[in-house]
Amino acid sequence: MKDTTTHNERLAKMKFASVYPLYLAKVEKKGRTQEELHEVIEWLTGYDNKKLQDLIEKNATFESFFKDTKLNPNAHLITGVICGCRIEDIDDPLTKQVRYLDKLVDELAKGRKIGKILRV
């Protein structure tokens, strides 16, 4: 699947606050915890619980969510297929960042060990 401008724009405008409960439900359904989810998000973005809650309360879009973040230097090690796209082949930087987060949440939900998810 090729990235399209329309798809990238739609993803940029999507509200993190509307997706976060889905991430949480997905991992909790598989026996993982909110703390583990926050650990994974913090590893990728550097956002602690306070900053994460602030972004949720401000109803931040993915564009604003990732705007000021400095991704973990090992984020490039996140590879594979998510939503039908190979992460390594995504050209749009924001779309790639969102798919990094999606992939980490999937790995958490699938029971992968935290050390492996965090690429340590």
Number of C-alpha atoms within 10 A of each C-alpha: 9 11 13 11 10 9 11 16 13 12 17 19 13 16 19 24 19 13 13 14 10 11 18 19 15 17 21 16 10 12 12 17 16 13 11 16 21 16 18 21 19 17 20 21 20 16 19 14 14 9 12 21 13 12 19 18 11 12 16 19 20 22 19 15 21 18 10 9 12 11 16 14 9 12 16 14 13 17 15 14 13 14 10 9 15 15 21 14 14 16 12 12 11 19 21 19 21 18 22 23 19 15 20 23 20 17 17 25 21 14 13 12 10 16 8 10 19 18 12 7
